[in-house]
């Protein structure tokens, strides 16, 4: 009756990546305040990016429920990034208040801080752009990546639903019928 699900190596890898994501997000935020990224951090961020790409490939064959979660996660990430861009453009980020602290805590759950670190490396080290352009361009690039992921997982979710899958796996049309 109550069958226990065994954890697979992929389940442990996904949980490990989630922990790595949270750690790199907080680290990227801390390093980003002073823009003093270390070599150890870049290696960690590279591992995070490879893990993200592996997770994207793994989720391509995922169930509809998991794909729906991934779709809305990336939608939330895109909305938060757009909110940061809007707040920066309207000069709403002036002092520390409760809303800013809440948004920073929410940003730890999204890839915003990691993507800003990558764009900082590209724009400062490779192009020598000024700080305001780096931040605006970084937020724009992060929004672009989040929107691409959202569209990708929306497409995968729709494809899984067309195959007749539910949140609990594929549906067998002949199961449960008695003649």
Secondary structure, DSSP 8 states (H G I E B T S, - for coil): --------HHHHHHHHHHHHHHHHHHHHHHHHHHT---HHHHHHHHHHHHHHHHHHHHHTT--HHHHHHHHHHHHHHHHHHHHHHHHHHTT--SS--HHHHHHHHHHTTSSHHHHHHHHHIIIIIII---HHHHHHHHHHHHHHHHHHHHHHHHHHHHHHHHTTEETTEE--TTTT---
